[in-house]
Amino acid sequence: MRTRDIRVGGTYIVNVPQRIPPAVRDRVPRGREEFAADMRLHLHRGRRFEITVTDVHVDARTVDGFESVTTSKVALPLTVEQAEALGLPETGQPYMIEGLVLDAERMPVKLPTTLAYTGLPTRWLDPLGTPTMLSDLSVAYYRYRVRQQAAGMEAALVAQEAAEMLEKQREVAGRALDDYDAEEHLRTVEVQCAEWQRIELVMRVTGAECYRPQDDPDLTEDDLKNPIAPQD
């Protein structure tokens, strides 16, 4: 996004690249919270998450903000009286108890919290609702993979695969309403589903008993090659 279009208090999508630039990757964390944010940012590589902007640095073209997350970890300070009751020596600094909050079934309880980020490039941000898009190369590859899987299959089995993929698409679409990982997966499933349905239709129209990619009338010579394989 353009830096001037970003507003403090607004929530945006952060698209984290697979390769985080050195200016962000090699920063030395100034505290425990920054270290936790840097670690989570690395886990987000190649993925998307939402951030609420708390500051915009126009000259540096970066933003600060926080991500809403959940945790089961808590840290509770002990009062002086509690420390004395436990026989802990006086240090002048409060003691802390750290651990997990568990329910009656000894399962972790998820508590809402936030994680603050600093200095994220504004070019990583998109408005909420921006859809995930697959590149043309990715689309070609997933279609190629489906054709490889379908090769040698009889018409009834192809129809079964097409029906199962359609059901999978519906299931992933439901999860994608509030899950960016599922939304990205949905784009892949949509391409795969469409290719299975196309193959099913081709076999029905041509009367083919067994699918052979080289006999597919919709394909060119290039379509029969793996689009990501090194070319001679």
C-alpha positions as CSV (number, residue, x, y, z in Angstrom):
1,M,0.0,0.0,0.0
2,R,1.0,3.6,-0.4
3,T,2.2,5.0,3.0
4,R,-0.1,8.0,2.8
5,D,-3.2,5.7,2.5
6,I,-2.5,3.9,5.8
7,R,-4.3,5.2,8.9
8,V,-3.4,4.8,12.5
9,G,-6.1,2.6,14.1
10,G,-6.9,0.9,10.9
11,T,-6.5,-2.9,10.4
12,Y,-4.7,-4.2,7.4
13,I,-3.4,-7.5,5.9
14,V,0.3,-8.0,6.2
15,N,1.8,-10.2,3.4
16,V,5.1,-11.5,4.8
17,P,7.5,-12.6,2.0
18,Q,9.4,-15.9,2.1
19,R,12.7,-14.0,2.2
20,I,12.5,-11.3,4.9
21,P,14.8,-8.4,3.9
22,P,18.0,-7.9,6.0
23,A,16.8,-4.5,7.3
24,V,14.0,-6.4,9.1
25,R,15.6,-9.9,9.5
26,D,18.9,-8.8,11.1
27,R,17.5,-6.3,13.7
28,V,18.6,-6.9,17.2
29,P,15.6,-7.1,19.5
30,R,15.5,-4.5,22.3
31,G,13.5,-6.7,24.7
32,R,11.6,-9.8,25.3
33,E,8.5,-8.6,23.4
34,E,10.4,-7.6,20.3
35,F,12.2,-11.0,20.3
36,A,8.8,-12.7,20.5
37,A,7.5,-10.5,17.6
38,D,10.5,-11.3,15.5
39,M,10.1,-15.0,16.0
40,R,6.5,-14.9,15.1
41,L,7.2,-12.8,12.0
42,H,9.6,-15.6,10.8
43,L,6.8,-18.1,11.4
44,H,4.5,-15.9,9.2
45,R,6.9,-16.1,6.2
46,G,5.0,-16.7,3.0
47,R,1.7,-16.2,4.8
48,R,-0.7,-13.4,5.8
49,F,-1.9,-12.0,9.0
50,E,-3.9,-8.9,10.3
51,I,-2.3,-6.0,12.0
52,T,-3.8,-2.9,13.6
53,V,-1.6,0.1,13.0
54,T,-0.4,2.2,15.9
55,D,2.1,4.4,14.1
56,V,3.1,5.3,10.6
57,H,6.7,6.3,9.8
58,V,6.3,8.3,6.5
59,D,10.0,8.9,5.8
60,A,11.0,5.2,6.5
61,R,7.8,3.9,4.9
62,T,7.2,1.5,7.8
63,V,4.5,1.0,10.3
64,D,4.2,-0.2,13.9
65,G,1.2,-2.2,15.1
66,F,-0.2,-5.2,16.9
67,E,-1.6,-8.6,16.0
68,S,-4.4,-10.0,18.1
69,V,-3.4,-13.5,19.2
70,T,-4.2,-16.0,22.0
71,T,-2.0,-17.6,24.6
72,S,-2.2,-20.0,27.5
73,K,0.9,-18.6,29.2
74,V,0.6,-16.2,32.2
75,A,3.1,-14.5,34.5
76,L,1.9,-13.5,37.9
77,P,4.1,-11.4,40.3
78,L,4.3,-12.5,43.9
79,T,3.6,-9.9,46.7
80,V,6.2,-9.4,49.4
81,E,4.0,-11.4,51.8
82,Q,3.6,-14.3,49.4
83,A,7.4,-14.4,48.8
84,E,8.0,-14.4,52.5
85,A,5.4,-17.2,53.1
86,L,7.3,-19.3,50.5
87,G,10.6,-18.7,52.3
88,L,12.1,-16.9,49.3
89,P,15.1,-14.6,50.1
90,E,14.6,-10.9,49.8
91,T,16.1,-9.5,46.6
92,G,14.6,-6.1,46.2
93,Q,12.9,-7.3,43.0
94,P,9.5,-9.0,42.7
95,Y,9.3,-12.7,42.1
96,M,7.3,-14.0,39.2
97,I,5.4,-17.2,38.6
98,E,5.1,-18.3,35.0
99,G,3.0,-21.1,33.6
100,L,-0.1,-22.3,31.8
101,V,-3.7,-21.7,32.5
102,L,-5.5,-25.1,32.4
103,D,-9.2,-25.9,32.6
104,A,-10.8,-28.7,34.6
105,E,-9.8,-31.2,32.0
106,R,-6.2,-30.1,32.2
107,M,-6.4,-28.5,28.7
108,P,-4.8,-25.1,28.0
109,V,-7.2,-22.2,28.1
110,K,-6.8,-19.7,25.3
111,L,-6.6,-16.1,26.5
112,P,-6.7,-13.0,24.2
113,T,-3.6,-10.9,24.0
114,T,-1.6,-8.9,21.5
115,L,1.8,-9.0,19.9
116,A,3.5,-5.7,18.9
117,Y,5.5,-5.3,15.8
118,T,7.8,-2.4,14.8
119,G,9.2,-1.2,11.5
120,L,7.1,-3.4,9.1
121,P,7.5,-2.1,5.5
122,T,4.3,-0.5,4.2
123,R,4.6,-2.3,0.9
124,W,3.7,-5.5,2.8
125,L,0.3,-4.1,3.7
126,D,-3.0,-4.6,1.8
127,P,-6.5,-3.4,2.7
128,L,-8.7,-6.0,4.5
129,G,-10.6,-8.2,2.0
130,T,-7.8,-8.2,-0.6
131,P,-8.1,-11.8,-2.1
132,T,-5.3,-14.2,-2.3
133,M,-4.1,-14.7,-5.9
134,L,-2.2,-17.5,-7.6
135,S,0.4,-16.7,-10.2
136,D,0.0,-18.0,-13.7
137,L,2.9,-20.4,-13.2
138,S,1.3,-21.8,-10.0
139,V,-2.1,-22.3,-11.8
140,A,-0.3,-24.1,-14.7
141,Y,1.6,-26.3,-12.3
142,Y,-1.5,-27.4,-10.2
143,R,-3.4,-28.1,-13.5
144,Y,-0.4,-30.2,-14.7
145,R,-0.4,-32.1,-11.4
146,V,-4.1,-33.0,-11.7
147,R,-3.6,-34.3,-15.3
148,Q,-0.7,-36.4,-14.1
149,Q,-2.9,-37.9,-11.4
150,A,-5.7,-38.5,-13.8
151,A,-3.5,-40.2,-16.4
152,G,-4.7,-43.8,-16.9
153,M,-7.9,-43.4,-14.9
154,E,-11.2,-44.6,-16.2
155,A,-14.1,-42.3,-16.6
156,A,-16.0,-43.4,-13.5
157,L,-12.9,-42.9,-11.3
158,V,-12.3,-39.4,-12.8
159,A,-16.0,-38.5,-12.1
160,Q,-15.5,-39.7,-8.5
161,E,-12.3,-37.6,-8.1
162,A,-14.1,-34.6,-9.5
163,A,-17.0,-35.0,-7.0
164,E,-14.7,-35.4,-4.1
165,M,-12.6,-32.4,-5.0
166,L,-15.8,-30.3,-5.3
167,E,-16.8,-31.4,-1.8
168,K,-13.3,-30.5,-0.6
169,Q,-13.6,-27.1,-2.2
170,R,-16.8,-26.4,-0.3
171,E,-15.3,-27.5,3.0
172,V,-12.2,-25.3,2.5
173,A,-14.3,-22.4,1.4
174,G,-16.1,-22.5,4.7
175,R,-12.9,-22.4,6.7
176,A,-11.5,-19.6,4.4
177,L,-14.1,-17.2,5.7
178,D,-11.9,-16.4,8.8
179,D,-8.6,-18.2,8.1
180,Y,-6.0,-16.7,5.8
181,D,-4.2,-20.0,5.5
182,A,-7.4,-21.8,4.4
183,E,-8.1,-18.9,2.0
184,E,-4.7,-19.4,0.3
185,H,-5.3,-23.2,0.1
186,L,-8.8,-22.5,-1.4
187,R,-7.2,-20.8,-4.4
188,T,-5.3,-24.0,-5.1
189,V,-8.3,-26.3,-4.5
190,E,-10.4,-24.2,-6.9
191,V,-7.8,-24.7,-9.7
192,Q,-7.6,-28.4,-9.0
193,C,-11.4,-28.8,-8.8
194,A,-11.9,-27.0,-12.1
195,E,-9.3,-29.2,-13.8
196,W,-10.9,-32.4,-12.6
197,Q,-14.3,-31.2,-13.8
198,R,-12.8,-30.2,-17.2
199,I,-11.2,-33.7,-17.6
200,E,-14.5,-35.3,-16.7
201,L,-16.3,-33.3,-19.3
202,V,-13.7,-34.0,-22.0
203,M,-14.0,-37.7,-21.4
204,R,-17.8,-37.6,-21.5
205,V,-17.8,-35.6,-24.8
206,T,-15.1,-37.6,-26.5
207,G,-16.3,-41.0,-25.1
208,A,-12.8,-41.8,-23.9
209,E,-12.7,-44.8,-21.6
210,C,-9.3,-43.9,-20.1
211,Y,-7.7,-40.5,-19.7
212,R,-4.6,-39.8,-21.7
213,P,-3.2,-36.2,-21.4
214,Q,-1.7,-36.5,-24.9
215,D,-5.1,-37.2,-26.4
216,D,-6.8,-34.2,-24.5
217,P,-8.1,-31.9,-27.3
218,D,-7.9,-28.8,-25.0
219,L,-4.1,-29.1,-24.4
220,T,-1.2,-27.8,-26.4
221,E,2.3,-29.4,-26.5
222,D,3.5,-27.1,-23.8
223,D,0.7,-28.1,-21.5
224,L,2.1,-31.6,-21.5
225,K,5.3,-30.4,-19.9
226,N,5.9,-29.7,-16.2
227,P,5.9,-25.9,-16.2
228,I,8.4,-25.6,-13.3
229,A,10.8,-28.2,-14.6
230,P,14.1,-26.9,-16.1
231,Q,13.7,-26.7,-19.9
232,D,16.4,-27.8,-22.3
